[in-house]
Structure formats: structure tokens, C-alpha cells
């Protein structure tokens, strides 16, 4: 049943994302982890897949300079609104990660909360090489990986979401398939508000640790390390694995 549509946040999914995970909403301590890491580094940070600024805005408030990138114009519009709301400034760009070009060089590139896993596997080499081209010498990359530990094909979860303006959005979350050979899951999220309907295709790819380390080594990256659950020892099971590596 899987289609070929790309992962993308449209108007309704972007709205729900912003109101359920507003700027400053930490997930398993990720904002605290990234704040602690980045405040020790100089230069500009590229957040690839900035979304609504959930991570970027608290980093900006700590004085960390952020260049924001996203392929969803709906999400970037919300990010712009949140910059105004929180009285912050950041440069931003609408582009795919494998195609973006800027004269800026970044000391650090981050993709928090599993965003890298939304990239089509066929594109990751182009994305990583593009990241490398935009890094300063010895620049560093942080990528969060998540795994389908609780995914069960066939599960359907329906619920109502009440927006800040009291609009009602009906959401149907359908776990469609898991492909163990090609290492991906496929989910569809259906949003309905009055006569407005939006279906968000959601393919999540995952990678073995040694598999991804070998990919990075072949591309010339060095000093590869992994951090489990943002160093949060209270989380017993593996929820997030952060790859950290340098140019």
C-alpha cells in the first residue's frame, strides 16, 4: 500500500506539530543536550530540518547563531512567525538538504529528533556530502537516529486535536508496513478539519550502527562516536542514538 510520496509537512500537519511541540518543548532532554554541546562551540550552527523552531529558538535564546533549513514552506512560515513571537532573529532557507547551497561555512550541523531517518536512503550520500561541503575544517555533525522498536503494522490510532483557536482536527494515525530487508517503516497520518483533508506519508528509515559508521568512513568523516539517549541514564531502553562525527 506504500506510495512514493515524500515525507512532507503540509498546512494541517505543520499546525498540529507546532501546537503539540512548540519552541522549547524538550523531547527526552534533547534541547538540554544540544544546548550544552553547542554552547561550547564557535561559529554558525546549521539546523537541517528546523521545523517550527522547537529546538532552534531555545538555542537562539542562549546566544547560539542558527541558520535554519527546511523543505516545507508551511513549516518555515510557522518558524518565521515563532521568530517574531519570541523576538529572535535567524537566517533561513527553503530547500532540500541534498540541493541547498550557501556561501556560509558551518562549525556545526545538527539534525535532532530523528529527522535524518525521514530522508530517502537513496539520497543520504548526497546529503552527507553536501553537509561536508558546507562545514568548516574539522566542523562537526550531530545526527539523531530513532528505531522502530514499538512499530506494529496494522495499528490505527484515531483522536481529536483541539487547536488554540478551538478548531477541531481529526487525526488518524495508520501504521501501514514494516520492511525488515530495506529497513524502513511506512505510516500515514490523515488530518481532517471541516472540509479540509491532508494525508501525510511518513517513511522512516533506520540503520545499523556499524553500517552507518562504515558509510561515514567511506565518505571521509572521522572521530565518529555515538551517544545513547542524550546521556540520560534514567531512560533504560534505547530510544535515540546520536551520531557525532567530524570533517
Beta strands, then each sheet from edge to edge (+ up, - down):
strand 1: 45-48
strand 2: 66-70
strand 3: 91-94
strand 4: 106-111
strand 5: 135-145
strand 6: 156-162
strand 7: 168-179
strand 8: 184-193
strand 9: 196-205
strand 10: 222-228
strand 11: 241-246
sheet 1: 3+ 2+ 1+ 4+ 5+ 11- 10+
sheet 2: 6+ 7- 8+ 9-
end
